C-alpha cells in the first residue's frame, strides 16, 4: 500500500517558521530619513545598471573590431538554428499524421 505524504500541522513548527521569517523582513520606520535612504539605494542601483550597460556596449564594440567576431557571431547563429530546427522537428514528429488526400477530390 502506497502512503502519500501529507502535511501535518504542528504548532511548534509553524511558530519556528514564523520566527525565522521575521528576521528576513526589514521593518523600517515610515519617515523622511528612510525615504532618503531608499532613494539613495535606488539611485546607486540605477547608476550601476547604466555603467554596466555602457561597459557591455563598449565590449561589443571592441569585440566587433576583432577578425574572429564574424566567425563567433556566425557560430552563435548556427547553434541557435540547429536547436530551433531540432525543436521544430520534434514538434512535427509528435503531431498526428494528417490523413492522405483523397484523389477523387481532384477529379
C-alpha positions as CSV (number, residue, x, y, z in Angstrom):
1,X,0.0,0.0,0.0
2,X,1.4,3.4,-1.0
3,X,1.2,6.1,1.6
4,X,1.1,9.7,0.4
5,X,3.0,12.4,2.2
6,X,0.5,14.7,3.8
7,X,1.0,18.0,5.7
8,X,0.7,17.6,9.4
9,X,0.1,20.9,11.1
10,X,2.3,21.3,14.2
11,X,2.0,24.5,16.2
12,X,5.7,24.3,17.2
13,X,6.9,24.1,13.6
14,X,4.6,26.9,12.5
15,X,5.9,29.1,15.2
16,X,9.5,28.2,14.3
17,X,8.9,29.2,10.6
18,X,7.2,32.4,11.6
19,X,10.0,33.4,13.9
20,X,12.6,32.6,11.2
21,X,10.8,34.7,8.6
22,X,10.6,37.7,10.9
23,X,14.4,38.0,10.5
24,X,14.1,38.1,6.7
25,X,11.7,41.1,6.5
26,X,13.1,44.5,7.1
27,X,10.9,46.8,9.1
28,X,11.8,50.4,8.7
29,X,10.0,53.4,10.1
30,X,8.0,55.5,7.6
31,X,9.8,58.8,7.9
32,X,11.9,61.2,5.8
33,X,15.2,59.5,6.6
34,X,14.0,56.1,5.5
35,X,12.6,57.6,2.3
36,X,16.0,59.3,1.7
37,X,17.9,56.1,2.3
38,X,15.7,54.1,-0.1
39,X,16.0,56.8,-2.8
40,X,19.8,56.8,-2.5
41,X,19.9,53.0,-2.8
42,X,17.7,53.1,-5.9
43,X,19.9,55.9,-7.4
44,X,23.0,53.8,-6.7
45,X,21.5,50.7,-8.4
46,X,20.4,52.7,-11.4
47,X,23.9,54.2,-11.7
48,X,25.4,50.7,-11.5
49,X,23.0,49.5,-14.2
50,X,23.8,52.3,-16.5
51,X,27.6,51.7,-16.0
52,X,27.1,48.0,-16.8
53,X,25.2,48.8,-20.0
54,X,28.0,51.2,-21.1
55,X,30.6,48.5,-20.4
56,X,28.6,45.9,-22.3
57,X,28.2,48.2,-25.3
58,X,31.9,49.1,-25.2
59,X,32.9,45.4,-25.0
60,X,30.6,44.6,-28.0
61,X,32.1,47.5,-29.9
62,X,35.7,46.3,-29.2
63,X,34.8,42.7,-30.0
64,X,33.2,43.6,-33.3
65,X,36.6,45.0,-34.4
66,X,38.3,41.6,-34.0
67,X,38.7,39.4,-37.1
68,X,37.2,36.4,-35.1
69,X,34.0,38.3,-34.4
70,X,32.2,37.3,-37.6
71,X,33.1,33.7,-37.0
72,X,31.8,33.9,-33.4
73,X,28.5,35.5,-34.4
74,X,28.0,33.0,-37.2
75,X,28.7,30.1,-34.9
76,X,26.2,31.5,-32.4
77,X,23.5,31.9,-35.1
78,X,24.2,28.4,-36.4
79,X,23.8,26.9,-32.9
80,X,20.5,28.7,-32.5
81,X,19.3,27.4,-35.9
82,X,20.3,23.8,-35.0
83,X,18.5,24.0,-31.7
84,X,15.4,25.6,-33.4
85,X,15.4,23.0,-36.2
86,X,15.6,20.2,-33.7
87,X,12.7,21.5,-31.7
88,X,10.6,22.1,-34.7
89,X,11.4,18.5,-35.9
90,X,10.4,17.1,-32.5
91,X,7.2,19.1,-32.5
92,X,6.2,17.9,-36.0
93,X,7.1,14.3,-35.2
94,X,4.8,14.5,-32.2
95,X,1.9,15.7,-34.3
96,X,-0.5,13.2,-35.8
97,X,-0.1,12.4,-39.4
98,X,-2.7,14.2,-41.5
99,X,-4.9,11.9,-43.5
100,X,-3.8,11.3,-47.0
101,X,-5.7,13.4,-49.5
102,X,-8.5,11.7,-51.4
103,X,-7.5,11.6,-55.1
104,X,-11.2,11.7,-56.1
105,X,-11.4,15.3,-54.7
106,X,-9.3,16.5,-57.6
107,X,-11.3,14.8,-60.4
